[in-house]
Every structure is written in C-alpha cells, then in structure tokens.
Amino acid sequence: MKNRFDDFLKLHHQPEPLLIGNAWNVQSAKVFEQHQLKALATSSAAVAETLGFADGQGMGLEDYLFVIKRITSSVSLPLSVDFEAGYGDTPEEIAAAITRLSELGVVGINIEDSVVVNGKRSIVDAGAFAEKLKRIVKLLETVNIKMFINVRSDSFLLALPNALEDALSRIDAYQNTGVHGIFLPCIKNIEDIAKVTGRSKLPINVMCIPGLPDFKSLQSAGVKRISMGPFLNLNIYQKLGTATDKILADGSFNSLF
C-alpha cells in the first residue's frame, strides 16, 4: 500500500499537472482508466446524486463505502475519495473512517474546511481546523496509515468577499499540519492562482469551473492537480435528457445510431 501512496504522491510533484478523473461509479472509472488518465477521485456530489442523496454528507458512509469498494475492486488506478467533512465530528472518528478507506485500497482523500448545517454551507475557523488536521495526521501515523490528505479550502467556493486573502491565510495555517495538498475549488483568475501557488509549499489543486484557464496556463501558474469535479457527470446527464427528448420527438431510436 505504501508504494501506491508514494506513486500517487509523486504524481503531484511532476512538471505537468495531474488531471484527475472524478468518477461516480465503476462505469465512469473504467472509462477514465481506458483513456489513459493516471489517477481517479470520486466526486461526492456526483455519487450522492447517483444514489439519490443531497451533497454535503447527505449520503451515509456505508452507502459511500459500497461505491468506493466497487471502484477499487474494478480498476487499477490509484483512487482518492472526496470525503467531504470527514464523516465524523472528532479527529478520532474521522481517522477511523479514513482507516476504513485505506482498507479498501484508497490512497487519498479531500477533506473540507466548511460544513453544511440545515442546507447552508459555512467556512470554519482556520486555526481550529488546522489543529484538527494535525490530530488526524498524528492518529493515522500511529496506526501506520499512508493517506494523501488534500485539504479543500472553500474561500472561493463560498465567494467570500476577501476570498484571496482568506485563502492565503488558510494556506499558511494548513501547510504545516502534515497534510499533502491544498484544493481551492472555484478559483479561476490566473493572477490569484499564481499568488496561491507562490504562497504554498504544498501542491495546489484547482477544479473545472466556467472560465478556468487552459491546462498549459495553469501549469505556468504553478498548479499541480486539476479536478473535473461533478461537471462531467452533469454534462453527461444533460446530454441524456437531450437524447431522450429527441427519441420522443422522433418517435424512434434512429438518433442513437
């Protein structure tokens, strides 16, 4: 398992950014593998939608683990799991849940510094979250669990009025906790991206969003990982709706062939 972790870690320290395929089931994971992607991650939003749950840990851990187990059993690429708020309140509970992922062959997680309460997402105190991260890392080290921890910081996702300054201060707080990467979904301005990569000692991960610069520009700005998020999943199901409308309008399946 250590070798798989080391291989996944190395993918974040190459000149070319790691394009990671965000799968939601075995079928999507296999497509990414067949098309030569080097690593996979789950999209918690896409998996939850597939199972009929709301994003933001509306999906239970056991349901999620079933999908994760099927993916790790069916493909050979390293898999990281979008683990939302960690499926636990305390560091001990979160570390125990991460241990279950490791037992399934998972090599990485995303963990968020925001929480959803009564359908509303809000960011947590950076100092307290950094202390939680340190404790999780220590607990995993104690049981010799190797797990790439990618901290999803939601300054830009929540469109905070001081998003860049908040993100920079959170990078300062998180990058010395023993984690391995920083994920800033919804950042898209190339100057902002260059500022966060310049500040971070850890690889920076960005996500597909309208207006995101192309991969070469992101590489030049110092980005090390690029995620698809839930957007490929959304695109595919939009096309499914369009194809269904066409079948109904034509009264035949000719449009499928």
Disulfide bonds with the S-S distance in Angstrom:
none
